[in-house]
């Protein structure tokens, strides 16, 4: 049986193509409608970071346990500051500033 990290690491190269599917486009539209720009946002299970970028946070932190996916997120969103993408496993992420305005996740499996 493959553990979760290995599974997502093996699928990292496919994620860029999958992110163009209609479902992911709908999620970005939906979240960007619900979340006003300029908040401090933490996204757990951020994947490629497209959803976090879509909500246009003043400061955002994306956390995912796949280092390969975090590398892709950094490449796709170079406008995000260094340290925005955190490939953590069991340690807590660095939060955006003194307080967090919004935490979000979608489709993450625990």
Backbone as CSV, one residue per row, in Angstrom:
resi,resn,N_x,N_y,N_z,CA_x,CA_y,CA_z,C_x,C_y,C_z
1,UNK,0.843,-1.184,0.000,0.000,0.000,0.000,0.888,1.247,0.000
2,UNK,0.544,2.209,-0.791,1.284,3.454,-0.892,0.815,4.433,0.177
3,UNK,1.756,5.062,0.870,1.338,6.070,1.840,0.942,7.348,1.095
4,UNK,0.237,8.226,1.764,-0.305,9.433,1.121,0.770,10.315,0.512
5,UNK,1.846,10.540,1.251,2.888,11.424,0.739,3.467,10.870,-0.559
6,UNK,3.776,9.585,-0.601,4.317,8.964,-1.802,3.325,9.054,-2.957
7,UNK,2.052,8.848,-2.651,1.022,8.934,-3.686,1.002,10.322,-4.319
8,UNK,0.954,11.364,-3.490,0.894,12.725,-4.031,2.210,13.149,-4.675
9,UNK,3.314,12.671,-4.158,4.609,12.951,-4.797,4.626,12.365,-6.211
10,UNK,4.101,11.161,-6.366,4.110,10.511,-7.682,3.165,11.204,-8.662
11,UNK,2.167,11.887,-8.169,1.199,12.568,-9.031,1.530,14.038,-9.289
12,UNK,2.577,14.549,-8.722,2.889,15.980,-8.817,2.947,16.470,-10.261
13,UNK,3.581,15.726,-11.134,3.722,16.169,-12.529,2.360,16.294,-13.227
14,UNK,1.381,15.504,-12.826,0.047,15.554,-13.451,-0.818,16.691,-12.928
15,UNK,-0.472,17.221,-11.778,-1.317,18.232,-11.137,-1.478,19.501,-11.965
16,UNK,-0.448,19.895,-12.696,-0.544,21.110,-13.511,-1.646,20.958,-14.561
17,UNK,-1.684,19.812,-15.224,-2.717,19.564,-16.233,-4.096,19.455,-15.573
18,UNK,-4.171,18.768,-14.447,-5.446,18.592,-13.747,-6.013,19.919,-13.246
19,UNK,-5.143,20.867,-12.948,-5.593,22.169,-12.427,-6.393,22.961,-13.455
20,UNK,-6.326,22.561,-14.713,-7.069,23.259,-15.766,-8.492,22.733,-15.925
21,UNK,-8.838,21.711,-15.178,-10.186,21.149,-15.274,-11.222,22.133,-14.761
22,UNK,-12.425,21.981,-15.273,-13.505,22.911,-14.955,-13.771,22.999,-13.450
23,UNK,-13.687,21.882,-12.755,-13.909,21.859,-11.307,-12.993,22.846,-10.592
24,UNK,-11.725,22.851,-10.940,-10.769,23.736,-10.278,-11.019,25.196,-10.650
25,UNK,-11.431,25.446,-11.870,-11.774,26.808,-12.275,-12.995,27.309,-11.490
26,UNK,-13.982,26.432,-11.298,-15.160,26.804,-10.501,-14.782,27.107,-9.049
27,UNK,-13.894,26.288,-8.473,-13.462,26.538,-7.097,-12.801,27.904,-6.959
28,UNK,-11.932,28.246,-7.892,-11.263,29.556,-7.821,-12.287,30.687,-7.911
29,UNK,-13.250,30.561,-8.823,-14.285,31.597,-8.940,-15.120,31.685,-7.666
30,UNK,-15.499,30.550,-7.132,-16.350,30.506,-5.942,-15.633,31.114,-4.733
31,UNK,-14.399,30.675,-4.472,-13.657,31.187,-3.316,-13.316,32.666,-3.486
32,UNK,-12.973,33.090,-4.704,-12.643,34.510,-4.879,-13.880,35.388,-4.735
33,UNK,-15.085,34.833,-4.944,-16.325,35.563,-4.702,-16.602,35.670,-3.201
34,UNK,-16.369,34.577,-2.470,-16.688,34.529,-1.037,-15.652,35.218,-0.146
35,UNK,-14.394,35.195,-0.566,-13.309,35.716,0.275,-12.869,37.075,-0.256
36,UNK,-13.064,38.129,0.499,-12.635,39.446,0.027,-11.111,39.525,-0.065
37,UNK,-10.592,40.243,-1.048,-9.134,40.378,-1.165,-8.552,41.150,0.019
38,UNK,-7.291,40.902,0.286,-6.595,41.656,1.314,-6.587,41.031,2.695
39,UNK,-7.115,39.813,2.841,-7.095,39.154,4.148,-5.778,38.408,4.348
40,UNK,-5.511,37.993,5.579,-4.394,37.092,5.876,-4.956,35.675,5.855
41,UNK,-4.454,34.851,4.947,-5.070,33.549,4.690,-4.067,32.419,4.860
42,UNK,-4.498,31.359,5.517,-3.755,30.111,5.624,-4.560,29.059,4.888
43,UNK,-3.949,28.401,3.897,-4.629,27.310,3.199,-3.922,26.002,3.506
44,UNK,-4.657,25.080,4.099,-4.124,23.756,4.399,-4.421,22.835,3.229
45,UNK,-3.401,22.127,2.765,-3.563,21.287,1.581,-3.636,22.136,0.332
46,UNK,-2.710,23.092,0.206,-2.784,24.113,-0.850,-2.501,23.588,-2.252
47,UNK,-1.870,22.430,-2.372,-1.567,21.924,-3.705,-0.723,22.914,-4.479
48,UNK,-1.146,23.244,-5.691,-0.384,24.142,-6.562,-0.498,25.613,-6.168
49,UNK,-1.325,25.922,-5.188,-1.441,27.300,-4.719,-2.370,28.176,-5.528
50,UNK,-3.057,27.593,-6.504,-3.923,28.393,-7.365,-5.104,28.991,-6.606
51,UNK,-5.677,28.232,-5.695,-6.813,28.740,-4.930,-6.382,29.863,-3.986
52,UNK,-5.252,29.702,-3.347,-4.731,30.747,-2.462,-4.445,32.022,-3.259
53,UNK,-3.854,31.878,-4.424,-3.575,33.052,-5.273,-4.863,33.711,-5.757
54,UNK,-5.910,32.899,-6.012,-7.174,33.432,-6.530,-7.876,34.348,-5.541
55,UNK,-7.685,34.117,-4.229,-8.369,34.963,-3.240,-7.602,36.258,-2.950
56,UNK,-6.450,36.427,-3.557,-5.638,37.657,-3.477,-5.440,38.127,-2.033
57,UNK,-4.782,37.301,-1.215,-4.560,37.696,0.177,-3.503,38.783,0.305
58,UNK,-3.607,39.573,1.356,-2.530,40.521,1.668,-1.286,39.720,2.040
59,UNK,-1.495,38.649,2.771,-0.422,37.718,3.128,-1.055,36.350,3.199
60,UNK,-0.493,35.402,2.497,-1.049,34.062,2.484,0.027,33.024,2.707
61,UNK,-0.348,31.957,3.366,0.555,30.829,3.573,-0.152,29.584,3.062
62,UNK,0.500,28.878,2.169,-0.015,27.615,1.669,0.792,26.478,2.259
63,UNK,0.105,25.487,2.806,0.761,24.349,3.445,0.337,23.068,2.730
64,UNK,1.306,22.248,2.402,1.027,20.943,1.809,2.119,19.998,2.253
65,UNK,1.824,18.702,2.409,2.850,17.781,2.870,3.697,17.204,1.753
66,UNK,3.442,17.614,0.513,4.218,17.136,-0.627,5.241,18.183,-1.051
67,UNK,6.534,17.938,-0.823,7.557,18.898,-1.257,7.541,19.149,-2.768
68,UNK,7.224,18.138,-3.562,7.178,18.322,-5.018,6.057,19.283,-5.406
69,UNK,4.920,19.174,-4.747,3.797,20.077,-5.020,4.140,21.492,-4.574
70,UNK,4.792,21.637,-3.431,5.198,22.963,-2.955,6.165,23.607,-3.943
71,UNK,7.080,22.830,-4.502,7.995,23.363,-5.522,7.225,23.868,-6.737
72,UNK,6.215,23.127,-7.156,5.380,23.575,-8.278,4.615,24.845,-7.925
73,UNK,4.117,24.940,-6.695,3.403,26.151,-6.265,4.333,27.363,-6.322
74,UNK,5.565,27.197,-5.884,6.534,28.303,-5.942,6.801,28.729,-7.381
75,UNK,6.883,27.763,-8.291,7.122,28.074,-9.702,5.915,28.765,-10.329
76,UNK,4.712,28.296,-9.998,3.497,28.857,-10.590,3.167,30.252,-10.070
77,UNK,3.585,30.548,-8.845,3.221,31.819,-8.218,4.458,32.504,-7.651
78,UNK,5.372,32.921,-8.518,6.593,33.570,-8.037,6.328,34.919,-7.375
79,UNK,5.150,35.490,-7.605,4.812,36.781,-6.996,4.590,36.657,-5.494
80,UNK,4.313,35.445,-5.025,4.145,35.232,-3.591,5.504,35.298,-2.923
81,UNK,5.572,35.860,-1.770,6.835,36.048,-1.057,7.454,34.719,-0.660
82,UNK,8.755,34.734,-0.525,9.451,33.540,-0.056,8.931,33.187,1.344
83,UNK,8.772,31.924,1.610,8.231,31.502,2.888,6.715,31.358,2.864
84,UNK,6.092,31.748,1.746,4.648,31.627,1.647,4.234,30.169,1.523
85,UNK,5.052,29.382,0.844,4.724,27.978,0.611,5.496,27.126,1.595
86,UNK,4.793,26.309,2.339,5.413,25.532,3.400,5.115,24.055,3.205
87,UNK,6.148,23.268,2.958,5.977,21.825,2.809,6.161,21.156,4.146
88,UNK,5.174,21.214,4.994,5.340,20.679,6.340,4.701,19.310,6.452
89,UNK,5.179,18.544,7.385,4.607,17.232,7.640,3.905,17.270,8.988
90,UNK,4.681,17.297,10.066,4.078,17.243,11.389,4.349,18.503,12.196
91,UNK,5.024,19.469,11.628,5.310,20.693,12.372,4.336,21.785,11.947
92,UNK,4.030,22.717,12.828,3.080,23.780,12.466,3.710,24.754,11.466
93,UNK,2.901,25.314,10.565,3.415,26.270,9.583,3.689,27.630,10.206
94,UNK,4.455,28.442,9.504,4.675,29.823,9.896,3.454,30.610,9.466
95,UNK,2.755,31.196,10.397,1.521,31.898,10.077,1.797,33.297,9.564
96,UNK,0.870,33.829,8.747,1.061,35.140,8.145,0.843,36.289,9.122
97,UNK,1.888,36.748,9.749,1.788,37.918,10.613,1.247,37.588,11.990
98,UNK,0.887,38.629,12.743,0.464,38.434,14.125,-0.884,37.742,14.265
99,UNK,-1.736,37.867,13.277,-3.044,37.228,13.388,-3.478,36.700,12.028
100,UNK,-4.337,35.744,12.075,-4.856,35.103,10.878,-6.289,35.561,10.686
101,UNK,-6.627,36.000,9.485,-7.987,36.429,9.204,-8.849,35.253,8.780
102,UNK,-8.274,34.338,7.985,-9.075,33.254,7.423,-8.209,32.023,7.226
103,UNK,-8.753,30.879,7.593,-8.134,29.598,7.274,-9.061,28.870,6.313
104,UNK,-8.507,28.230,5.290,-9.370,27.526,4.341,-8.720,26.248,3.860
105,UNK,-9.562,25.319,3.472,-9.124,24.086,2.857,-10.269,23.580,2.006
106,UNK,-9.936,22.823,0.982,-10.972,22.213,0.163,-10.420,20.909,-0.390
107,UNK,-11.184,19.874,-0.317,-10.811,18.606,-0.899,-9.618,17.910,-0.262
108,UNK,-9.218,18.320,0.910,-8.085,17.668,1.567,-8.558,16.421,2.298
109,UNK,-7.723,15.416,2.275,-8.059,14.159,2.921,-7.145,13.970,4.118
110,UNK,-7.716,13.711,5.290,-6.918,13.514,6.490,-6.605,12.052,6.699
